[in-house]
């Protein structure tokens, strides 16, 4: 929310100024509530987890099999496994379409804030052994952006209609495969 508030304030002009202030208030309130109602109850766990992170980071520095390149590759592999290529392709088309349609629109700036947050958390996950589940945070944005990309393709020239239809069918197939792998 804080990243989106920054984008709203910086690029949204007067039209999104009130929304930016509201997001700041909501971000501060959500952070305070999360700390007071949940995180404040586990200080011993945080100390042990920070010790584990520090020792694991020290091991990573000396371990040649745990290079940044390999961790980045593992992030790419897990992203493909989590979203599958049709969702990623359709979401990239959605990003392009939103960017081309309106660079400073509310939805575009919302996704920009979410993207910055997800990239920061992914970077932290690459640098440390903490699993931040960035994919789960990005999933709603990927779904909406994929819908934007496919809807745009289905309303376009027949070649883009065909590509969007193939992408949608491939996405259904990939989703069914993933689901069948998870169901015992």
C-alpha positions in Angstrom: 0.0 0.0 0.0 2.8 2.4 0.8 4.5 1.9 -2.6 1.1 2.5 -4.3 0.6 5.6 -2.2 4.0 6.9 -3.4 3.0 6.2 -7.1 -0.4 7.9 -6.6 1.2 10.9 -5.0 4.1 11.2 -7.5 2.3 10.4 -10.8 -1.4 10.6 -10.1 -1.7 14.4 -9.7 -4.5 16.1 -7.8 -7.0 13.4 -8.9 -5.2 10.7 -6.8 -3.9 12.9 -4.0 -6.8 11.9 -1.7 -6.4 8.3 -2.5 -2.6 8.6 -1.7 -3.4 10.0 1.7 -5.9 7.3 2.4 -3.5 4.6 1.4 -0.8 6.1 3.7 -3.3 6.1 6.6 -4.4 2.5 5.8 -0.8 1.3 5.5 0.2 2.8 8.9 -3.0 1.4 10.5 -2.5 -2.0 9.0 1.1 -2.1 10.1 0.3 -1.1 13.6 -2.6 -3.6 13.8 -0.4 -6.4 12.4 2.4 -5.7 14.9 0.1 -5.3 18.0 -2.3 -8.2 17.2 0.1 -10.7 15.7 3.8 -10.1 15.4 4.3 -8.8 19.0 3.4 -12.3 20.3 6.4 -14.1 18.8 9.7 -12.3 19.9 11.5 -15.6 20.7 10.7 -17.0 17.3 12.1 -13.8 15.6 15.4 -14.0 17.6 15.9 -17.7 16.6 14.9 -17.0 13.0 17.3 -14.0 12.8 20.1 -16.3 14.1 19.2 -18.9 11.5 19.2 -16.3 8.8 22.6 -14.9 9.8 24.2 -18.4 9.9 22.6 -19.4 6.6 23.8 -16.2 4.9 27.3 -16.8 6.2 27.2 -20.4 4.8 26.0 -19.1 1.4 28.9 -16.8 1.1 31.3 -19.7 1.3 29.2 -22.2 -0.7 29.8 -22.1 -4.4 26.6 -24.0 -5.2 24.5 -21.2 -3.7 25.4 -18.4 -6.0 23.1 -15.5 -6.7 22.7 -16.7 -10.2 21.5 -20.1 -9.1 19.0 -18.5 -6.6 17.8 -16.2 -9.3 17.3 -19.2 -11.6 15.4 -21.0 -8.9 13.2 -17.9 -8.5 12.4 -18.0 -12.2 11.7 -21.8 -12.1 9.3 -21.4 -9.2 7.6 -18.4 -10.9 7.0 -20.6 -14.0 5.8 -23.4 -11.8 3.5 -21.2 -9.8 2.0 -19.2 -12.7 2.7 -21.2 -15.9 3.7 -19.5 -19.1 0.2 -18.7 -20.4 -0.5 -16.5 -17.3 2.8 -14.8 -17.6 2.5 -14.1 -21.3 -1.1 -12.8 -20.9 -0.1 -10.7 -17.9 2.8 -9.1 -19.9 0.3 -8.3 -22.6 -1.9 -6.7 -19.9 1.0 -4.7 -18.6 1.8 -3.4 -22.1 -1.9 -2.6 -22.8 -2.3 -0.7 -19.5 0.9 1.2 -20.0 0.0 2.1 -23.6 -3.6 3.1 -22.6 -2.9 5.3 -19.6 0.5 5.8 -18.0 -0.9 7.5 -14.9 -4.2 5.8 -14.4 -5.3 4.5 -11.0 -5.0 0.8 -12.0 -1.7 1.2 -13.7 -0.2 3.0 -10.7 -1.7 0.4 -8.3 0.1 -2.4 -10.3 3.3 -0.4 -10.4 3.3 -0.1 -6.6 2.6 -3.8 -6.3 5.3 -4.7 -8.7 7.9 -2.6 -6.8 6.8 -4.3 -3.5 7.0 -7.8 -5.0 10.4 -7.0 -6.6 11.8 -5.7 -3.3 10.6 -8.8 -1.5 11.9 -11.1 -4.2 15.3 -9.4 -3.9 15.2 -9.9 -0.1 14.3 -13.5 -0.7 17.3 -13.9 -3.1 19.7 -12.2 -0.6 18.5 -14.1 2.5 17.1 -17.6 3.2 13.7 -16.1 4.2 10.8 -17.5 2.1 8.6 -14.4 1.6 6.0 -16.1 -0.6 6.2 -13.3 -3.1 4.3 -15.4 -5.7 1.2 -15.3 -3.4 1.3 -11.6 -3.2 1.7 -11.2 -7.0 -1.0 -13.7 -7.9 -4.0 -11.3 -7.9 -2.1 -8.8 -10.0 -1.0 -11.5 -12.5 -4.6 -12.7 -12.7 -6.0 -9.2 -13.4 -3.3 -8.3 -15.8 -3.7 -11.6 -17.7 -7.4 -10.8 -17.9 -6.7 -7.3 -19.3 -4.2 -8.8 -21.8 -6.6 -11.5 -23.0 -9.6 -9.2 -23.1 -7.6 -6.7 -25.3 -6.5 -9.6 -27.5 -10.0 -10.9 -27.9 -11.2 -7.5 -29.0 -8.4 -7.0 -31.6 -7.4 -8.2 -35.0 -8.0 -11.9 -35.8 -4.4 -12.8 -35.2 -4.5 -11.4 -31.7 -7.9 -13.0 -31.1 -6.3 -16.3 -32.1 -3.3 -15.8 -29.9 -5.5 -14.8 -26.9 -7.7 -17.8 -27.4 -4.7 -20.1 -27.6 -3.2 -18.5 -24.5 -6.5 -18.9 -22.6 -6.8 -22.6 -23.6 -3.2 -23.2 -22.7 -3.8 -21.5 -19.4 -6.8 -23.8 -18.7 -4.7 -26.8 -19.6 -1.8 -25.7 -17.3 -4.2 -25.0 -14.5 -5.9 -28.4 -14.8 -2.5 -30.1 -14.9 -1.3 -28.3 -11.7 -4.6 -29.0 -10.0 -4.5 -32.7 -10.9 -0.9 -32.9 -9.5 -2.1 -31.5 -6.2 -5.2 -33.7 -5.8 -4.4 -37.1 -4.4 
